[in-house]
Amino acid sequence: MQLKYDVYEEEGVPEYWIVMAELQLVEVFVLEHGKYRRITTYVKEDQVKSKAISGLEIKLEEIFN
């Protein structure tokens, strides 16, 4: 997981989601000034909105049922 994080950051991937299915969590990171900053950790009851892809919203209840 750390290797992907480092590579994506280095290559300038604007947003990175880590999905932890067994814990029913999603961590979202956004690239700011060349470094990732964690926005928040979402739980099953939340809806995740992408900052990089306009209009992308995912209700985690539909994923983690």
PDBQT receptor file of N, H, CA, C and O in Angstrom, charges set to zero:
ATOM      1  N   MET A   1       0.821  -1.181   0.000  1.00  0.00    +0.000 N 
ATOM      2  CA  MET A   1       0.000   0.000   0.000  1.00  0.00    +0.000 C 
ATOM      3  C   MET A   1       0.879   1.264   0.000  1.00  0.00    +0.000 C 
ATOM      4  O   MET A   1       0.574   2.234  -0.695  1.00  0.00    +0.000 OA
ATOM      5  N   GLN A   2       1.933   1.248   0.756  1.00  0.00    +0.000 N 
ATOM      6  H   GLN A   2       2.181   0.461   1.320  1.00  0.00    +0.000 HD
ATOM      7  CA  GLN A   2       2.825   2.410   0.822  1.00  0.00    +0.000 C 
ATOM      8  C   GLN A   2       3.520   2.658  -0.509  1.00  0.00    +0.000 C 
ATOM      9  O   GLN A   2       3.697   3.806  -0.918  1.00  0.00    +0.000 OA
ATOM     10  N   LEU A   3       3.914   1.578  -1.185  1.00  0.00    +0.000 N 
ATOM     11  H   LEU A   3       3.770   0.646  -0.853  1.00  0.00    +0.000 HD
ATOM     12  CA  LEU A   3       4.576   1.725  -2.487  1.00  0.00    +0.000 C 
ATOM     13  C   LEU A   3       3.645   2.417  -3.479  1.00  0.00    +0.000 C 
ATOM     14  O   LEU A   3       4.059   3.352  -4.165  1.00  0.00    +0.000 OA
ATOM     15  N   LYS A   4       2.381   1.963  -3.564  1.00  0.00    +0.000 N 
ATOM     16  H   LYS A   4       2.045   1.204  -3.008  1.00  0.00    +0.000 HD
ATOM     17  CA  LYS A   4       1.424   2.602  -4.468  1.00  0.00    +0.000 C 
ATOM     18  C   LYS A   4       1.231   4.071  -4.106  1.00  0.00    +0.000 C 
ATOM     19  O   LYS A   4       1.212   4.938  -4.980  1.00  0.00    +0.000 OA
ATOM     20  N   TYR A   5       1.089   4.336  -2.825  1.00  0.00    +0.000 N 
ATOM     21  H   TYR A   5       1.104   3.632  -2.116  1.00  0.00    +0.000 HD
ATOM     22  CA  TYR A   5       0.918   5.706  -2.342  1.00  0.00    +0.000 C 
ATOM     23  C   TYR A   5       2.072   6.582  -2.838  1.00  0.00    +0.000 C 
ATOM     24  O   TYR A   5       1.849   7.662  -3.385  1.00  0.00    +0.000 OA
ATOM     25  N   ASP A   6       3.284   6.114  -2.646  1.00  0.00    +0.000 N 
ATOM     26  H   ASP A   6       3.465   5.236  -2.202  1.00  0.00    +0.000 HD
ATOM     27  CA  ASP A   6       4.468   6.871  -3.053  1.00  0.00    +0.000 C 
ATOM     28  C   ASP A   6       4.539   7.075  -4.564  1.00  0.00    +0.000 C 
ATOM     29  O   ASP A   6       4.855   8.169  -5.033  1.00  0.00    +0.000 OA
ATOM     30  N   VAL A   7       4.244   6.020  -5.324  1.00  0.00    +0.000 N 
ATOM     31  H   VAL A   7       3.987   5.132  -4.943  1.00  0.00    +0.000 HD
ATOM     32  CA  VAL A   7       4.297   6.102  -6.783  1.00  0.00    +0.000 C 
ATOM     33  C   VAL A   7       3.217   7.051  -7.299  1.00  0.00    +0.000 C 
ATOM     34  O   VAL A   7       3.494   7.891  -8.155  1.00  0.00    +0.000 OA
ATOM     35  N   TYR A   8       1.993   6.927  -6.790  1.00  0.00    +0.000 N 
ATOM     36  H   TYR A   8       1.769   6.245  -6.094  1.00  0.00    +0.000 HD
ATOM     37  CA  TYR A   8       0.900   7.794  -7.235  1.00  0.00    +0.000 C 
ATOM     38  C   TYR A   8       1.196   9.250  -6.907  1.00  0.00    +0.000 C 
ATOM     39  O   TYR A   8       0.922  10.142  -7.711  1.00  0.00    +0.000 OA
ATOM     40  N   GLU A   9       1.749   9.487  -5.737  1.00  0.00    +0.000 N 
ATOM     41  H   GLU A   9       1.971   8.763  -5.084  1.00  0.00    +0.000 HD
ATOM     42  CA  GLU A   9       2.103  10.845  -5.342  1.00  0.00    +0.000 C 
ATOM     43  C   GLU A   9       3.178  11.407  -6.272  1.00  0.00    +0.000 C 
ATOM     44  O   GLU A   9       3.074  12.538  -6.747  1.00  0.00    +0.000 OA
ATOM     45  N   GLU A  10       4.196  10.613  -6.520  1.00  0.00    +0.000 N 
ATOM     46  H   GLU A  10       4.281   9.695  -6.134  1.00  0.00    +0.000 HD
ATOM     47  CA  GLU A  10       5.303  11.036  -7.389  1.00  0.00    +0.000 C 
ATOM     48  C   GLU A  10       4.824  11.320  -8.812  1.00  0.00    +0.000 C 
ATOM     49  O   GLU A  10       5.310  12.246  -9.462  1.00  0.00    +0.000 OA
ATOM     50  N   GLU A  11       3.874  10.525  -9.291  1.00  0.00    +0.000 N 
ATOM     51  H   GLU A  11       3.479   9.772  -8.763  1.00  0.00    +0.000 HD
ATOM     52  CA  GLU A  11       3.372  10.681 -10.664  1.00  0.00    +0.000 C 
ATOM     53  C   GLU A  11       2.269  11.735 -10.783  1.00  0.00    +0.000 C 
ATOM     54  O   GLU A  11       1.820  12.041 -11.887  1.00  0.00    +0.000 OA
ATOM     55  N   GLY A  12       1.836  12.289  -9.653  1.00  0.00    +0.000 N 
ATOM     56  H   GLY A  12       2.201  12.040  -8.756  1.00  0.00    +0.000 HD
ATOM     57  CA  GLY A  12       0.863  13.377  -9.692  1.00  0.00    +0.000 C 
ATOM     58  C   GLY A  12      -0.586  12.958  -9.811  1.00  0.00    +0.000 C 
ATOM     59  O   GLY A  12      -1.410  13.729 -10.302  1.00  0.00    +0.000 OA
ATOM     60  N   VAL A  13      -0.917  11.753  -9.372  1.00  0.00    +0.000 N 
ATOM     61  H   VAL A  13      -0.248  11.126  -8.973  1.00  0.00    +0.000 HD
ATOM     62  CA  VAL A  13      -2.315  11.313  -9.376  1.00  0.00    +0.000 C 
ATOM     63  C   VAL A  13      -3.079  12.226  -8.412  1.00  0.00    +0.000 C 
ATOM     64  O   VAL A  13      -2.743  12.290  -7.229  1.00  0.00    +0.000 OA
ATOM     65  N   PRO A  14      -4.110  12.936  -8.906  1.00  0.00    +0.000 N 
ATOM     66  CA  PRO A  14      -4.730  13.986  -8.102  1.00  0.00    +0.000 C 
ATOM     67  C   PRO A  14      -5.512  13.510  -6.881  1.00  0.00    +0.000 C 
ATOM     68  O   PRO A  14      -5.683  14.263  -5.922  1.00  0.00    +0.000 OA
ATOM     69  N   GLU A  15      -5.982  12.280  -6.910  1.00  0.00    +0.000 N 
ATOM     70  H   GLU A  15      -5.844  11.669  -7.689  1.00  0.00    +0.000 HD
ATOM     71  CA  GLU A  15      -6.787  11.780  -5.787  1.00  0.00    +0.000 C 
ATOM     72  C   GLU A  15      -6.525  10.288  -5.634  1.00  0.00    +0.000 C 
ATOM     73  O   GLU A  15      -6.377   9.569  -6.622  1.00  0.00    +0.000 OA
ATOM     74  N   TYR A  16      -6.471   9.833  -4.396  1.00  0.00    +0.000 N 
ATOM     75  H   TYR A  16      -6.592  10.417  -3.593  1.00  0.00    +0.000 HD
ATOM     76  CA  TYR A  16      -6.133   8.436  -4.101  1.00  0.00    +0.000 C 
ATOM     77  C   TYR A  16      -7.061   7.950  -3.002  1.00  0.00    +0.000 C 
ATOM     78  O   TYR A  16      -7.120   8.539  -1.923  1.00  0.00    +0.000 OA
ATOM     79  N   TRP A  17      -7.780   6.880  -3.277  1.00  0.00    +0.000 N 
ATOM     80  H   TRP A  17      -7.732   6.401  -4.153  1.00  0.00    +0.000 HD
ATOM     81  CA  TRP A  17      -8.686   6.288  -2.294  1.00  0.00    +0.000 C 
ATOM     82  C   TRP A  17      -8.118   4.951  -1.851  1.00  0.00    +0.000 C 
ATOM     83  O   TRP A  17      -7.689   4.143  -2.674  1.00  0.00    +0.000 OA
ATOM     84  N   ILE A  18      -8.119   4.729  -0.563  1.00  0.00    +0.000 N 
ATOM     85  H   ILE A  18      -8.467   5.386   0.106  1.00  0.00    +0.000 HD
ATOM     86  CA  ILE A  18      -7.751   3.428  -0.016  1.00  0.00    +0.000 C 
ATOM     87  C   ILE A  18      -9.021   2.821   0.559  1.00  0.00    +0.000 C 
ATOM     88  O   ILE A  18      -9.605   3.358   1.500  1.00  0.00    +0.000 OA
ATOM     89  N   VAL A  19      -9.441   1.707  -0.009  1.00  0.00    +0.000 N 
ATOM     90  H   VAL A  19      -8.967   1.272  -0.774  1.00  0.00    +0.000 HD
ATOM     91  CA  VAL A  19     -10.661   1.022   0.414  1.00  0.00    +0.000 C 
ATOM     92  C   VAL A  19     -10.260  -0.158   1.290  1.00  0.00    +0.000 C 
ATOM     93  O   VAL A  19      -9.526  -1.049   0.863  1.00  0.00    +0.000 OA
ATOM     94  N   MET A  20     -10.755  -0.145   2.515  1.00  0.00    +0.000 N 
ATOM     95  H   MET A  20     -11.351   0.579   2.862  1.00  0.00    +0.000 HD
ATOM     96  CA  MET A  20     -10.505  -1.231   3.464  1.00  0.00    +0.000 C 
ATOM     97  C   MET A  20     -11.821  -1.960   3.684  1.00  0.00    +0.000 C 
ATOM     98  O   MET A  20     -12.568  -1.671   4.619  1.00  0.00    +0.000 OA
ATOM     99  N   ALA A  21     -12.086  -2.922   2.792  1.00  0.00    +0.000 N 
ATOM    100  H   ALA A  21     -11.480  -3.157   2.033  1.00  0.00    +0.000 HD
ATOM    101  CA  ALA A  21     -13.374  -3.611   2.780  1.00  0.00    +0.000 C 
ATOM    102  C   ALA A  21     -13.673  -4.320   4.095  1.00  0.00    +0.000 C 
ATOM    103  O   ALA A  21     -14.802  -4.287   4.583  1.00  0.00    +0.000 OA
ATOM    104  N   GLU A  22     -12.668  -4.953   4.659  1.00  0.00    +0.000 N 
ATOM    105  H   GLU A  22     -11.750  -4.980   4.262  1.00  0.00    +0.000 HD
ATOM    106  CA  GLU A  22     -12.897  -5.712   5.890  1.00  0.00    +0.000 C 
ATOM    107  C   GLU A  22     -13.283  -4.807   7.061  1.00  0.00    +0.000 C 
ATOM    108  O   GLU A  22     -13.948  -5.255   7.996  1.00  0.00    +0.000 OA
ATOM    109  N   LEU A  23     -12.871  -3.542   7.018  1.00  0.00    +0.000 N 
ATOM    110  H   LEU A  23     -12.331  -3.178   6.259  1.00  0.00    +0.000 HD
ATOM    111  CA  LEU A  23     -13.212  -2.570   8.065  1.00  0.00    +0.000 C 
ATOM    112  C   LEU A  23     -14.355  -1.650   7.646  1.00  0.00    +0.000 C 
ATOM    113  O   LEU A  23     -14.841  -0.849   8.445  1.00  0.00    +0.000 OA
ATOM    114  N   GLN A  24     -14.778  -1.769   6.398  1.00  0.00    +0.000 N 
ATOM    115  H   GLN A  24     -14.383  -2.420   5.749  1.00  0.00    +0.000 HD
ATOM    116  CA  GLN A  24     -15.820  -0.930   5.813  1.00  0.00    +0.000 C 
ATOM    117  C   GLN A  24     -15.467   0.555   5.943  1.00  0.00    +0.000 C 
ATOM    118  O   GLN A  24     -16.267   1.371   6.403  1.00  0.00    +0.000 OA
ATOM    119  N   LEU A  25     -14.239   0.872   5.521  1.00  0.00    +0.000 N 
ATOM    120  H   LEU A  25     -13.590   0.209   5.148  1.00  0.00    +0.000 HD
ATOM    121  CA  LEU A  25     -13.715   2.241   5.570  1.00  0.00    +0.000 C 
ATOM    122  C   LEU A  25     -13.115   2.616   4.221  1.00  0.00    +0.000 C 
ATOM    123  O   LEU A  25     -12.644   1.758   3.475  1.00  0.00    +0.000 OA
ATOM    124  N   VAL A  26     -13.140   3.916   3.919  1.00  0.00    +0.000 N 
ATOM    125  H   VAL A  26     -13.523   4.614   4.525  1.00  0.00    +0.000 HD
ATOM    126  CA  VAL A  26     -12.452   4.451   2.754  1.00  0.00    +0.000 C 
ATOM    127  C   VAL A  26     -11.703   5.697   3.200  1.00  0.00    +0.000 C 
ATOM    128  O   VAL A  26     -12.302   6.621   3.751  1.00  0.00    +0.000 OA
ATOM    129  N   GLU A  27     -10.404   5.727   2.967  1.00  0.00    +0.000 N 
ATOM    130  H   GLU A  27      -9.917   4.976   2.519  1.00  0.00    +0.000 HD
ATOM    131  CA  GLU A  27      -9.598   6.918   3.229  1.00  0.00    +0.000 C 
ATOM    132  C   GLU A  27      -9.368   7.619   1.902  1.00  0.00    +0.000 C 
ATOM    133  O   GLU A  27      -9.038   6.981   0.902  1.00  0.00    +0.000 OA
ATOM    134  N   VAL A  28      -9.543   8.946   1.897  1.00  0.00    +0.000 N 
ATOM    135  H   VAL A  28      -9.810   9.465   2.710  1.00  0.00    +0.000 HD
ATOM    136  CA  VAL A  28      -9.373   9.723   0.671  1.00  0.00    +0.000 C 
ATOM    137  C   VAL A  28      -8.252  10.737   0.876  1.00  0.00    +0.000 C 
ATOM    138  O   VAL A  28      -8.220  11.484   1.854  1.00  0.00    +0.000 OA
ATOM    139  N   PHE A  29      -7.334  10.729  -0.092  1.00  0.00    +0.000 N 
ATOM    140  H   PHE A  29      -7.360  10.122  -0.887  1.00  0.00    +0.000 HD
ATOM    141  CA  PHE A  29      -6.200  11.650  -0.092  1.00  0.00    +0.000 C 
ATOM    142  C   PHE A  29      -6.279  12.501  -1.358  1.00  0.00    +0.000 C 
ATOM    143  O   PHE A  29      -6.662  12.005  -2.418  1.00  0.00    +0.000 OA
ATOM    144  N   VAL A  30      -5.920  13.772  -1.253  1.00  0.00    +0.000 N 
ATOM    145  H   VAL A  30      -5.608  14.175  -0.393  1.00  0.00    +0.000 HD
ATOM    146  CA  VAL A  30      -5.822  14.635  -2.435  1.00  0.00    +0.000 C 
ATOM    147  C   VAL A  30      -4.406  15.198  -2.513  1.00  0.00    +0.000 C 
ATOM    148  O   VAL A  30      -3.754  15.437  -1.497  1.00  0.00    +0.000 OA
ATOM    149  N   LEU A  31      -3.958  15.400  -3.730  1.00  0.00    +0.000 N 
ATOM    150  H   LEU A  31      -4.488  15.206  -4.556  1.00  0.00    +0.000 HD
ATOM    151  CA  LEU A  31      -2.617  15.921  -3.969  1.00  0.00    +0.000 C 
ATOM    152  C   LEU A  31      -2.632  17.443  -3.860  1.00  0.00    +0.000 C 
ATOM    153  O   LEU A  31      -3.377  18.115  -4.573  1.00  0.00    +0.000 OA
ATOM    154  N   GLU A  32      -1.814  17.975  -2.974  1.00  0.00    +0.000 N 
ATOM    155  H   GLU A  32      -1.209  17.429  -2.395  1.00  0.00    +0.000 HD
ATOM    156  CA  GLU A  32      -1.685  19.420  -2.799  1.00  0.00    +0.000 C 
ATOM    157  C   GLU A  32      -0.210  19.767  -2.734  1.00  0.00    +0.000 C 
ATOM    158  O   GLU A  32       0.515  19.287  -1.863  1.00  0.00    +0.000 OA
ATOM    159  N   HIS A  33       0.227  20.601  -3.660  1.00  0.00    +0.000 N 
ATOM    160  H   HIS A  33      -0.362  20.991  -4.368  1.00  0.00    +0.000 HD
ATOM    161  CA  HIS A  33       1.628  21.028  -3.725  1.00  0.00    +0.000 C 
ATOM    162  C   HIS A  33       2.585  19.832  -3.802  1.00  0.00    +0.000 C 
ATOM    163  O   HIS A  33       3.657  19.832  -3.197  1.00  0.00    +0.000 OA
ATOM    164  N   GLY A  34       2.161  18.802  -4.570  1.00  0.00    +0.000 N 
ATOM    165  H   GLY A  34       1.290  18.801  -5.061  1.00  0.00    +0.000 HD
ATOM    166  CA  GLY A  34       3.015  17.643  -4.795  1.00  0.00    +0.000 C 
ATOM    167  C   GLY A  34       3.012  16.593  -3.703  1.00  0.00    +0.000 C 
ATOM    168  O   GLY A  34       3.741  15.606  -3.799  1.00  0.00    +0.000 OA
ATOM    169  N   LYS A  35       2.204  16.784  -2.659  1.00  0.00    +0.000 N 
ATOM    170  H   LYS A  35       1.612  17.586  -2.581  1.00  0.00    +0.000 HD
ATOM    171  CA  LYS A  35       2.126  15.828  -1.546  1.00  0.00    +0.000 C 
ATOM    172  C   LYS A  35       0.671  15.499  -1.251  1.00  0.00    +0.000 C 
ATOM    173  O   LYS A  35      -0.209  16.351  -1.376  1.00  0.00    +0.000 OA
ATOM    174  N   TYR A  36       0.430  14.260  -0.859  1.00  0.00    +0.000 N 
ATOM    175  H   TYR A  36       1.145  13.568  -0.757  1.00  0.00    +0.000 HD
ATOM    176  CA  TYR A  36      -0.929  13.872  -0.486  1.00  0.00    +0.000 C 
ATOM    177  C   TYR A  36      -1.296  14.396   0.894  1.00  0.00    +0.000 C 
ATOM    178  O   TYR A  36      -0.487  14.413   1.822  1.00  0.00    +0.000 OA
ATOM    179  N   ARG A  37      -2.549  14.821   0.988  1.00  0.00    +0.000 N 
ATOM    180  H   ARG A  37      -3.206  14.807   0.235  1.00  0.00    +0.000 HD
ATOM    181  CA  ARG A  37      -3.130  15.219   2.270  1.00  0.00    +0.000 C 
ATOM    182  C   ARG A  37      -4.401  14.409   2.436  1.00  0.00    +0.000 C 
ATOM    183  O   ARG A  37      -5.244  14.369   1.539  1.00  0.00    +0.000 OA
ATOM    184  N   ARG A  38      -4.537  13.763   3.584  1.00  0.00    +0.000 N 
ATOM    185  H   ARG A  38      -3.853  13.795   4.312  1.00  0.00    +0.000 HD
ATOM    186  CA  ARG A  38      -5.740  12.972   3.832  1.00  0.00    +0.000 C 
ATOM    187  C   ARG A  38      -6.894  13.922   4.095  1.00  0.00    +0.000 C 
ATOM    188  O   ARG A  38      -6.816  14.800   4.954  1.00  0.00    +0.000 OA
ATOM    189  N   ILE A  39      -7.962  13.731   3.343  1.00  0.00    +0.000 N 
ATOM    190  H   ILE A  39      -8.026  13.018   2.645  1.00  0.00    +0.000 HD
ATOM    191  CA  ILE A  39      -9.163  14.538   3.524  1.00  0.00    +0.000 C 
ATOM    192  C   ILE A  39      -9.935  14.032   4.731  1.00  0.00    +0.000 C 
ATOM    193  O   ILE A  39     -10.218  14.789   5.659  1.00  0.00    +0.000 OA
ATOM    194  N   THR A  40     -10.268  12.766   4.712  1.00  0.00    +0.000 N 
ATOM    195  H   THR A  40     -10.038  12.151   3.958  1.00  0.00    +0.000 HD
ATOM    196  CA  THR A  40     -11.005  12.155   5.828  1.00  0.00    +0.000 C 
ATOM    197  C   THR A  40     -11.074  10.648   5.630  1.00  0.00    +0.000 C 
ATOM    198  O   THR A  40     -10.670  10.114   4.598  1.00  0.00    +0.000 OA
ATOM    199  N   THR A  41     -11.594   9.987   6.641  1.00  0.00    +0.000 N 
ATOM    200  H   THR A  41     -11.923  10.421   7.480  1.00  0.00    +0.000 HD
ATOM    201  CA  THR A  41     -11.898   8.567   6.566  1.00  0.00    +0.000 C 
ATOM    202  C   THR A  41     -13.410   8.434   6.598  1.00  0.00    +0.000 C 
ATOM    203  O   THR A  41     -14.065   8.924   7.517  1.00  0.00    +0.000 OA
ATOM    204  N   TYR A  42     -13.957   7.774   5.600  1.00  0.00    +0.000 N 
ATOM    205  H   TYR A  42     -13.425   7.375   4.853  1.00  0.00    +0.000 HD
ATOM    206  CA  TYR A  42     -15.395   7.581   5.495  1.00  0.00    +0.000 C 
ATOM    207  C   TYR A  42     -15.772   6.192   6.005  1.00  0.00    +0.000 C 
ATOM    208  O   TYR A  42     -14.995   5.244   5.887  1.00  0.00    +0.000 OA
ATOM    209  N   VAL A  43     -16.967   6.082   6.570  1.00  0.00    +0.000 N 
ATOM    210  H   VAL A  43     -17.598   6.852   6.667  1.00  0.00    +0.000 HD
ATOM    211  CA  VAL A  43     -17.490   4.806   7.058  1.00  0.00    +0.000 C 
ATOM    212  C   VAL A  43     -18.715   4.419   6.239  1.00  0.00    +0.000 C 
ATOM    213  O   VAL A  43     -19.169   5.175   5.381  1.00  0.00    +0.000 OA
ATOM    214  N   LYS A  44     -19.237   3.237   6.516  1.00  0.00    +0.000 N 
ATOM    215  H   LYS A  44     -18.867   2.622   7.213  1.00  0.00    +0.000 HD
ATOM    216  CA  LYS A  44     -20.324   2.641   5.733  1.00  0.00    +0.000 C 
ATOM    217  C   LYS A  44     -21.512   3.577   5.536  1.00  0.00    +0.000 C 
ATOM    218  O   LYS A  44     -22.144   3.547   4.480  1.00  0.00    +0.000 OA
ATOM    219  N   GLU A  45     -21.822   4.385   6.505  1.00  0.00    +0.000 N 
ATOM    220  H   GLU A  45     -21.309   4.409   7.363  1.00  0.00    +0.000 HD
ATOM    221  CA  GLU A  45     -23.007   5.254   6.433  1.00  0.00    +0.000 C 
ATOM    222  C   GLU A  45     -22.778   6.522   5.610  1.00  0.00    +0.000 C 
ATOM    223  O   GLU A  45     -23.716   7.285   5.376  1.00  0.00    +0.000 OA
ATOM    224  N   ASP A  46     -21.548   6.752   5.173  1.00  0.00    +0.000 N 
ATOM    225  H   ASP A  46     -20.786   6.133   5.362  1.00  0.00    +0.000 HD
ATOM    226  CA  ASP A  46     -21.200   7.991   4.474  1.00  0.00    +0.000 C 
ATOM    227  C   ASP A  46     -21.367   7.872   2.962  1.00  0.00    +0.000 C 
ATOM    228  O   ASP A  46     -21.511   6.784   2.406  1.00  0.00    +0.000 OA
ATOM    229  N   GLN A  47     -21.344   9.038   2.326  1.00  0.00    +0.000 N 
ATOM    230  H   GLN A  47     -21.227   9.923   2.778  1.00  0.00    +0.000 HD
ATOM    231  CA  GLN A  47     -21.309   9.143   0.879  1.00  0.00    +0.000 C 
ATOM    232  C   GLN A  47     -20.009   9.849   0.521  1.00  0.00    +0.000 C 
ATOM    233  O   GLN A  47     -19.737  10.944   1.014  1.00  0.00    +0.000 OA
ATOM    234  N   VAL A  48     -19.212   9.227  -0.330  1.00  0.00    +0.000 N 
ATOM    235  H   VAL A  48     -19.433   8.338  -0.730  1.00  0.00    +0.000 HD
ATOM    236  CA  VAL A  48     -17.914   9.788  -0.723  1.00  0.00    +0.000 C 
ATOM    237  C   VAL A  48     -18.092  10.569  -2.018  1.00  0.00    +0.000 C 
ATOM    238  O   VAL A  48     -18.675  10.070  -2.981  1.00  0.00    +0.000 OA
ATOM    239  N   LYS A  49     -17.584  11.801  -2.032  1.00  0.00    +0.000 N 
ATOM    240  H   LYS A  49     -17.111  12.206  -1.250  1.00  0.00    +0.000 HD
ATOM    241  CA  LYS A  49     -17.616  12.636  -3.228  1.00  0.00    +0.000 C 
ATOM    242  C   LYS A  49     -16.176  12.864  -3.683  1.00  0.00    +0.000 C 
ATOM    243  O   LYS A  49     -15.315  13.282  -2.908  1.00  0.00    +0.000 OA
ATOM    244  N   SER A  50     -15.947  12.579  -4.942  1.00  0.00    +0.000 N 
ATOM    245  H   SER A  50     -16.646  12.239  -5.571  1.00  0.00    +0.000 HD
ATOM    246  CA  SER A  50     -14.618  12.783  -5.505  1.00  0.00    +0.000 C 
ATOM    247  C   SER A  50     -14.369  14.261  -5.737  1.00  0.00    +0.000 C 
ATOM    248  O   SER A  50     -15.258  14.982  -6.190  1.00  0.00    +0.000 OA
ATOM    249  N   LYS A  51     -13.177  14.706  -5.432  1.00  0.00    +0.000 N 
ATOM    250  H   LYS A  51     -12.456  14.120  -5.064  1.00  0.00    +0.000 HD
ATOM    251  CA  LYS A  51     -12.768  16.071  -5.746  1.00  0.00    +0.000 C 
ATOM    252  C   LYS A  51     -12.146  16.125  -7.144  1.00  0.00    +0.000 C 
ATOM    253  O   LYS A  51     -12.100  17.187  -7.765  1.00  0.00    +0.000 OA
ATOM    254  N   ALA A  52     -11.670  14.980  -7.634  1.00  0.00    +0.000 N 
ATOM    255  H   ALA A  52     -11.707  14.118  -7.129  1.00  0.00    +0.000 HD
ATOM    256  CA  ALA A  52     -10.982  14.929  -8.927  1.00  0.00    +0.000 C 
ATOM    257  C   ALA A  52     -11.931  14.657 -10.096  1.00  0.00    +0.000 C 
ATOM    258  O   ALA A  52     -11.664  15.079 -11.222  1.00  0.00    +0.000 OA
ATOM    259  N   ILE A  53     -13.032  13.957  -9.834  1.00  0.00    +0.000 N 
ATOM    260  H   ILE A  53     -13.249  13.614  -8.920  1.00  0.00    +0.000 HD
ATOM    261  CA  ILE A  53     -13.965  13.583 -10.898  1.00  0.00    +0.000 C 
ATOM    262  C   ILE A  53     -15.324  14.202 -10.576  1.00  0.00    +0.000 C 
ATOM    263  O   ILE A  53     -16.043  13.733  -9.694  1.00  0.00    +0.000 OA
ATOM    264  N   SER A  54     -15.653  15.241 -11.293  1.00  0.00    +0.000 N 
ATOM    265  H   SER A  54     -15.069  15.622 -12.009  1.00  0.00    +0.000 HD
ATOM    266  CA  SER A  54     -16.893  15.969 -11.062  1.00  0.00    +0.000 C 
ATOM    267  C   SER A  54     -18.108  15.041 -11.179  1.00  0.00    +0.000 C 
ATOM    268  O   SER A  54     -18.243  14.300 -12.153  1.00  0.00    +0.000 OA
ATOM    269  N   GLY A  55     -18.976  15.092 -10.184  1.00  0.00    +0.000 N 
ATOM    270  H   GLY A  55     -18.866  15.694  -9.393  1.00  0.00    +0.000 HD
ATOM    271  CA  GLY A  55     -20.203  14.308 -10.202  1.00  0.00    +0.000 C 
ATOM    272  C   GLY A  55     -20.082  12.900  -9.647  1.00  0.00    +0.000 C 
ATOM    273  O   GLY A  55     -21.096  12.221  -9.488  1.00  0.00    +0.000 OA
ATOM    274  N   LEU A  56     -18.873  12.439  -9.348  1.00  0.00    +0.000 N 
ATOM    275  H   LEU A  56     -18.049  12.991  -9.477  1.00  0.00    +0.000 HD
ATOM    276  CA  LEU A  56     -18.713  11.089  -8.808  1.00  0.00    +0.000 C 
ATOM    277  C   LEU A  56     -19.019  11.092  -7.314  1.00  0.00    +0.000 C 
ATOM    278  O   LEU A  56     -18.312  11.713  -6.520  1.00  0.00    +0.000 OA
ATOM    279  N   GLU A  57     -20.076  10.394  -6.952  1.00  0.00    +0.000 N 
ATOM    280  H   GLU A  57     -20.651   9.890  -7.597  1.00  0.00    +0.000 HD
ATOM    281  CA  GLU A  57     -20.476  10.233  -5.560  1.00  0.00    +0.000 C 
ATOM    282  C   GLU A  57     -20.847   8.767  -5.347  1.00  0.00    +0.000 C 
ATOM    283  O   GLU A  57     -21.566   8.172  -6.150  1.00  0.00    +0.000 OA
ATOM    284  N   ILE A  58     -20.349   8.200  -4.262  1.00  0.00    +0.000 N 
ATOM    285  H   ILE A  58     -19.765   8.683  -3.609  1.00  0.00    +0.000 HD
ATOM    286  CA  ILE A  58     -20.612   6.782  -3.982  1.00  0.00    +0.000 C 
ATOM    287  C   ILE A  58     -21.158   6.656  -2.577  1.00  0.00    +0.000 C 
ATOM    288  O   ILE A  58     -20.538   7.096  -1.609  1.00  0.00    +0.000 OA
ATOM    289  N   LYS A  59     -22.339   6.043  -2.477  1.00  0.00    +0.000 N 
ATOM    290  H   LYS A  59     -22.844   5.686  -3.263  1.00  0.00    +0.000 HD
ATOM    291  CA  LYS A  59     -22.916   5.723  -1.166  1.00  0.00    +0.000 C 
ATOM    292  C   LYS A  59     -22.277   4.418  -0.705  1.00  0.00    +0.000 C 
ATOM    293  O   LYS A  59     -22.468   3.370  -1.322  1.00  0.00    +0.000 OA
ATOM    294  N   LEU A  60     -21.535   4.490   0.360  1.00  0.00    +0.000 N 
ATOM    295  H   LEU A  60     -21.380   5.341   0.861  1.00  0.00    +0.000 HD
ATOM    296  CA  LEU A  60     -20.787   3.302   0.804  1.00  0.00    +0.000 C 
ATOM    297  C   LEU A  60     -21.693   2.172   1.275  1.00  0.00    +0.000 C 
ATOM    298  O   LEU A  60     -21.287   1.010   1.251  1.00  0.00    +0.000 OA
ATOM    299  N   GLU A  61     -22.904   2.489   1.699  1.00  0.00    +0.000 N 
ATOM    300  H   GLU A  61     -23.233   3.433   1.718  1.00  0.00    +0.000 HD
ATOM    301  CA  GLU A  61     -23.846   1.429   2.062  1.00  0.00    +0.000 C 
ATOM    302  C   GLU A  61     -24.104   0.486   0.902  1.00  0.00    +0.000 C 
ATOM    303  O   GLU A  61     -24.345  -0.704   1.103  1.00  0.00    +0.000 OA
ATOM    304  N   GLU A  62     -24.052   1.021  -0.320  1.00  0.00    +0.000 N 
ATOM    305  H   GLU A  62     -23.856   1.988  -0.483  1.00  0.00    +0.000 HD
ATOM    306  CA  GLU A  62     -24.276   0.192  -1.507  1.00  0.00    +0.000 C 
ATOM    307  C   GLU A  62     -23.085  -0.711  -1.800  1.00  0.00    +0.000 C 
ATOM    308  O   GLU A  62     -23.234  -1.739  -2.460  1.00  0.00    +0.000 OA
ATOM    309  N   ILE A  63     -21.921  -0.339  -1.320  1.00  0.00    +0.000 N 
ATOM    310  H   ILE A  63     -21.800   0.497  -0.784  1.00  0.00    +0.000 HD
ATOM    311  CA  ILE A  63     -20.708  -1.124  -1.526  1.00  0.00    +0.000 C 
ATOM    312  C   ILE A  63     -20.507  -2.132  -0.389  1.00  0.00    +0.000 C 
ATOM    313  O   ILE A  63     -20.221  -3.307  -0.619  1.00  0.00    +0.000 OA
ATOM    314  N   PHE A  64     -20.665  -1.637   0.838  1.00  0.00    +0.000 N 
ATOM    315  H   PHE A  64     -20.898  -0.683   1.025  1.00  0.00    +0.000 HD
ATOM    316  CA  PHE A  64     -20.423  -2.456   2.032  1.00  0.00    +0.000 C 
ATOM    317  C   PHE A  64     -21.738  -2.975   2.603  1.00  0.00    +0.000 C 
ATOM    318  O   PHE A  64     -22.110  -2.599   3.715  1.00  0.00    +0.000 OA
ATOM    319  N   ASN A  65     -22.439  -3.818   1.880  1.00  0.00    +0.000 N 
ATOM    320  H   ASN A  65     -22.137  -4.123   0.977  1.00  0.00    +0.000 HD
ATOM    321  CA  ASN A  65     -23.716  -4.321   2.399  1.00  0.00    +0.000 C 
ATOM    322  C   ASN A  65     -23.607  -5.693   2.964  1.00  0.00    +0.000 C 
ATOM    323  O   ASN A  65     -24.599  -6.246   3.437  1.00  0.00    +0.000 OA
TER     324      ASN A  65
